[in-house]
Amino acid sequence: MSRVLGVILAGGRATRMGGGDKGMLPLGGQRIIDHVVDRLGPQVGGMALNANGDPARFAGLGLPVLADSLPDWPGPLAGVLAGMDWAAAKGADAVVSAAADTPFLPRDLVAGLQAAAGPSGLALAASRDAEGKLWRHPTFGLWPVALRDDLRAALEGGLRKVVIWTDTHGAGTAEFGAEGFDPFFNVNTPEDLEAAEALAVRA
Ligand SMILES: Nc1nc2c(ncn2[C@@H]2O[C@H](COP(=O)(O)OP(=O)(O)OP(=O)(O)O)[C@@H](O)[C@H]2O)c(=O)[nH]1
């Protein structure tokens, strides 16, 4: 049976929130990242956090903190790569990524991604907007560790856009969410945080 670990992506700059760590903001009596840990944790065989800067600020979470190995804020794929390298060192087959600013992620994320995986073992999550259009969520994926050197080479070559790389490798798409509730609602701005408080009652 394949062994899957989880990486929570918190390596961004949160410019729309005015800086800091979005995941550490309070939501529904916890922090945003506590919701992420509660939902992802039971689905994987262990978790790490991808974050840049001083890891001491996350000490209370009890998770290993993985910094980007590439300079200049290369985007979420750098965090995915850090997670793949960590999972490979742990002897796992794949890592599932989840963004630290997305408190209502699906409780069946890993099973859904595994069921949708393409021939290379890659899959991205997706959900529909109010008009029924399907949107892929590049920070929620299943990433086989066997592809990590390919991803590293692509990033070192300047690739930044997730779906360009995943399309090249025939990633599957796993659809989540129903009845108008988007489990991938993420907190980018102070207004989003207010909206998330209202959603926390339903989620
Ligand atoms: N490791 C890593 N993760 C990143 C980087 N940029 C964004 N992310 C992560 O990718 C996810 C989506 O990020 P965005 O919301 O687009 O970017 P952000 O930096 O969090 O916020 P903005 O600066 O307001 O766009 C979040 O989980 C971020 O932590 C990066 O350069 N490195």
Ligand as a Chemical Component Dictionary entry (heavy atoms), coordinates in Angstrom:
data_LIG
# 
_chem_comp.id                   LIG 
_chem_comp.type                 NON-POLYMER 
_chem_comp.pdbx_formal_charge   0 
_chem_comp.three_letter_code    LIG 
# 
loop_
_chem_comp_atom.comp_id 
_chem_comp_atom.atom_id 
_chem_comp_atom.alt_atom_id 
_chem_comp_atom.type_symbol 
_chem_comp_atom.charge 
_chem_comp_atom.model_Cartn_x 
_chem_comp_atom.model_Cartn_y 
_chem_comp_atom.model_Cartn_z 
_chem_comp_atom.pdbx_ordinal 
LIG N1  N1  N 0 7.099  27.719 -0.525 1  
LIG C1  C1  C 0 6.494  28.747 -1.084 2  
LIG N2  N2  N 0 5.138  28.818 -0.979 3  
LIG C2  C2  C 0 4.532  29.883 -1.533 4  
LIG C3  C3  C 0 5.249  30.903 -2.198 5  
LIG N3  N3  N 0 4.357  31.820 -2.636 6  
LIG C4  C4  C 0 3.136  31.376 -2.251 7  
LIG N4  N4  N 0 3.231  30.221 -1.574 8  
LIG C5  C5  C 0 2.133  29.433 -0.980 9  
LIG O1  O1  O 0 1.201  29.168 -1.987 10 
LIG C6  C6  C 0 -0.124 29.241 -1.489 11 
LIG C7  C7  C 0 -0.913 30.243 -2.285 12 
LIG O2  O2  O 0 -0.264 31.457 -2.117 13 
LIG P1  P1  P 0 -0.909 32.864 -2.445 14 
LIG O3  O3  O 0 -2.127 33.107 -1.598 15 
LIG O4  O4  O 0 -1.054 32.991 -3.903 16 
LIG O5  O5  O 0 0.318  33.768 -1.985 17 
LIG P2  P2  P 0 0.627  34.315 -0.561 18 
LIG O6  O6  O 0 2.059  34.669 -0.545 19 
LIG O7  O7  O 0 0.158  33.377 0.504  20 
LIG O8  O8  O 0 -0.263 35.628 -0.478 21 
LIG P3  P3  P 0 -0.159 36.955 -1.412 22 
LIG O9  O9  O 0 1.224  37.500 -1.220 23 
LIG O10 O10 O 0 -1.229 37.847 -0.842 24 
LIG O11 O11 O 0 -0.419 36.511 -2.825 25 
LIG C8  C8  C 0 -0.007 29.559 -0.017 26 
LIG O12 O12 O 0 -0.081 28.335 0.690  27 
LIG C9  C9  C 0 1.372  30.189 0.097  28 
LIG O13 O13 O 0 1.948  29.970 1.373  29 
LIG C10 C10 C 0 6.692  30.769 -2.280 30 
LIG O14 O14 O 0 7.397  31.584 -2.862 31 
LIG N5  N5  N 0 7.243  29.675 -1.708 32 
# 
loop_
_chem_comp_bond.comp_id 
_chem_comp_bond.atom_id_1 
_chem_comp_bond.atom_id_2 
_chem_comp_bond.value_order 
_chem_comp_bond.pdbx_ordinal 
LIG N1  C1  SING 1  
LIG C1  N2  DOUB 2  
LIG C1  N5  SING 3  
LIG N2  C2  SING 4  
LIG C2  C3  DOUB 5  
LIG C2  N4  SING 6  
LIG C3  N3  SING 7  
LIG C3  C10 SING 8  
LIG N3  C4  DOUB 9  
LIG C4  N4  SING 10 
LIG N4  C5  SING 11 
LIG C5  O1  SING 12 
LIG C5  C9  SING 13 
LIG O1  C6  SING 14 
LIG C6  C7  SING 15 
LIG C6  C8  SING 16 
LIG C7  O2  SING 17 
LIG O2  P1  SING 18 
LIG P1  O3  DOUB 19 
LIG P1  O4  SING 20 
LIG P1  O5  SING 21 
LIG O5  P2  SING 22 
LIG P2  O6  DOUB 23 
LIG P2  O7  SING 24 
LIG P2  O8  SING 25 
LIG O8  P3  SING 26 
LIG P3  O9  DOUB 27 
LIG P3  O10 SING 28 
LIG P3  O11 SING 29 
LIG C8  O12 SING 30 
LIG C8  C9  SING 31 
LIG C9  O13 SING 32 
LIG C10 O14 DOUB 33 
LIG C10 N5  SING 34 
# 
